[in-house]
Amino acid sequence: MMASTGDERAVLEAFLDFHRAVLLRKLSGLSDADAARRVVPSATTLAGLVKHLTLVERNWFRCLFAPGPEDVYLTSEEDAAASFALAEGDTVERLSAAYEAECARSREVAGRFELDHVVPHPQLGEVSLRWVLVHLIEETARHAGHADILRELTDGSTGAI
């Protein structure tokens, strides 16, 4: 549900959750083979987009705001490219569940901080939670748009809902 009259935080979180849900709807109902099928010249696939955005969520929320000993913020182009690569066992069900779980962790981590809370960032110096939320809206919406095109090319399905 979109928070069209809420405060700043409610609006930011609602937009991010909307685009997260759109992405998952683009994967929903597809076979593992269809989700992994390349339909454009690049290696981008519907399943790969969900896998990539799972890493993006982890990188921006958990690794920056609540890192554990095993959490390392990934910064290289190689890491970004590899995040789209599918492995054996990357099924629609598993990828969707992993994305939903990471989004839930992101919500929980973000909920601990005010929008103005600032953390160090290895490339940008510092970022606020507000900036991260806006960035994740942008990145998730951009990839949801890619997913919309890929889904249309896969089975003709269109639309955000």
C-alpha positions as CSV (number, residue, x, y, z in Angstrom):
1,M,0.0,0.0,0.0
2,M,1.4,3.3,-1.0
3,A,1.7,6.0,1.7
4,S,0.6,9.0,-0.4
5,T,0.0,11.3,2.6
6,G,2.5,9.9,5.1
7,D,5.6,11.5,6.5
8,E,8.9,11.3,4.6
9,R,10.0,8.0,6.0
10,A,6.6,6.3,5.3
11,V,6.6,7.6,1.7
12,L,10.2,6.4,1.1
13,E,9.6,3.0,2.6
14,A,6.3,2.6,0.7
15,F,8.0,3.4,-2.6
16,L,10.8,1.0,-2.0
17,D,8.4,-1.8,-0.9
18,F,6.2,-1.2,-4.0
19,H,9.2,-1.7,-6.3
20,R,10.4,-4.7,-4.4
21,A,6.9,-6.2,-4.8
22,V,6.9,-5.4,-8.6
23,L,10.2,-7.2,-9.0
24,L,8.9,-10.3,-7.3
25,R,5.7,-10.2,-9.4
26,K,7.8,-10.3,-12.5
27,L,9.4,-13.6,-11.4
28,S,6.1,-15.1,-10.1
29,G,4.6,-17.9,-12.1
30,L,7.7,-18.5,-14.2
31,S,9.4,-21.8,-14.5
32,D,13.1,-21.9,-13.4
33,A,14.1,-22.3,-17.0
34,D,12.1,-19.2,-18.1
35,A,13.4,-17.1,-15.3
36,A,17.0,-18.0,-16.2
37,R,16.5,-17.7,-20.0
38,R,18.5,-14.9,-21.7
39,V,16.2,-12.9,-24.0
40,V,18.4,-9.9,-24.5
41,P,22.0,-9.8,-25.8
42,S,23.4,-9.2,-22.3
43,A,23.5,-11.9,-19.6
44,T,20.6,-10.2,-17.8
45,T,17.9,-12.6,-16.8
46,L,14.8,-12.3,-14.5
47,A,16.3,-14.7,-12.0
48,G,19.7,-12.8,-12.2
49,L,18.0,-9.5,-11.4
50,V,16.4,-10.9,-8.3
51,K,19.7,-12.4,-7.2
52,H,21.5,-9.1,-7.9
53,L,19.0,-7.1,-5.9
54,T,19.3,-9.5,-3.0
55,L,23.0,-8.6,-2.8
56,V,22.2,-4.9,-3.2
57,E,19.9,-5.0,-0.2
58,R,22.5,-6.8,1.9
59,N,25.3,-4.5,0.8
60,W,23.4,-1.2,1.5
61,F,21.6,-2.1,4.7
62,R,23.2,-4.9,6.6
63,C,26.8,-4.4,5.5
64,L,26.7,-0.6,6.1
65,F,24.4,-0.2,9.0
66,A,24.6,-3.5,11.0
67,P,27.6,-5.5,9.7
68,G,28.4,-8.9,11.3
69,P,31.9,-10.4,11.2
70,E,31.1,-12.1,7.8
71,D,29.7,-9.0,6.1
72,V,31.9,-7.3,3.7
73,Y,30.7,-4.3,1.6
74,L,31.3,-5.2,-2.1
75,T,32.6,-2.4,-4.3
76,S,34.1,-3.9,-7.4
77,E,32.6,-4.1,-10.9
78,E,33.5,-7.8,-10.8
79,D,31.4,-8.3,-7.7
80,A,28.5,-6.4,-9.3
81,A,28.7,-8.5,-12.5
82,A,29.0,-11.7,-10.6
83,S,25.9,-10.9,-8.5
84,F,23.7,-11.6,-11.6
85,A,25.3,-15.0,-12.3
86,L,23.1,-18.0,-11.5
87,A,24.3,-21.1,-9.8
88,E,22.9,-24.6,-9.7
89,G,20.0,-24.5,-7.2
90,D,19.0,-20.9,-8.0
91,T,15.4,-21.7,-8.4
92,V,12.5,-19.1,-8.7
93,E,11.4,-20.3,-5.3
94,R,14.8,-20.0,-3.6
95,L,15.7,-16.7,-5.2
96,S,12.3,-15.2,-4.3
97,A,12.6,-16.4,-0.7
98,A,16.1,-15.1,-0.3
99,Y,15.1,-11.7,-1.7
100,E,12.1,-11.5,0.6
101,A,14.2,-12.5,3.6
102,E,16.9,-9.9,2.8
103,C,14.3,-7.2,2.3
104,A,12.8,-8.1,5.7
105,R,16.3,-7.8,7.2
106,S,16.8,-4.5,5.4
107,R,13.5,-3.2,6.9
108,E,14.5,-4.3,10.4
109,V,18.0,-2.7,10.1
110,A,16.6,0.5,8.7
111,G,14.0,0.7,11.4
112,R,16.8,1.0,14.0
113,F,18.0,4.3,12.7
114,E,16.7,7.8,12.0
115,L,16.8,9.1,8.3
116,D,19.6,11.4,9.2
117,H,21.8,8.6,10.6
118,V,25.2,8.6,8.8
119,V,27.5,5.7,8.3
120,P,30.9,5.5,6.6
121,H,30.9,4.3,3.0
122,P,34.0,2.9,1.3
123,Q,33.5,4.9,-1.9
124,L,31.4,7.9,-1.1
125,G,32.8,8.8,2.3
126,E,29.5,8.9,4.2
127,V,25.9,8.2,3.4
128,S,22.7,8.8,5.4
129,L,19.9,6.3,5.7
130,R,17.8,8.8,3.8
131,W,20.3,8.7,0.9
132,V,20.4,4.9,1.0
133,L,16.6,4.6,0.8
134,V,16.4,6.9,-2.1
135,H,19.2,5.1,-3.9
136,L,17.5,1.7,-3.3
137,I,14.2,3.1,-4.7
138,E,16.1,4.2,-7.8
139,E,18.0,1.0,-8.2
140,T,15.1,-1.3,-7.5
141,A,12.8,0.6,-9.7
142,R,15.3,0.6,-12.6
143,H,15.8,-3.2,-12.3
144,A,12.0,-3.7,-12.0
145,G,11.7,-1.9,-15.3
146,H,14.3,-4.2,-16.8
147,A,12.3,-7.1,-15.3
148,D,9.2,-5.8,-17.0
149,I,10.8,-5.9,-20.4
150,L,12.3,-9.3,-19.8
151,R,9.0,-10.7,-18.7
152,E,7.2,-9.3,-21.7
153,L,9.8,-10.9,-24.0
154,T,9.5,-14.2,-22.1
155,D,5.7,-14.7,-22.1
156,G,4.0,-11.4,-23.1
157,S,3.0,-10.4,-19.6
158,T,3.1,-6.7,-18.9
159,G,2.2,-4.2,-16.2
160,A,3.4,-3.4,-12.7
161,I,0.7,-5.5,-11.0
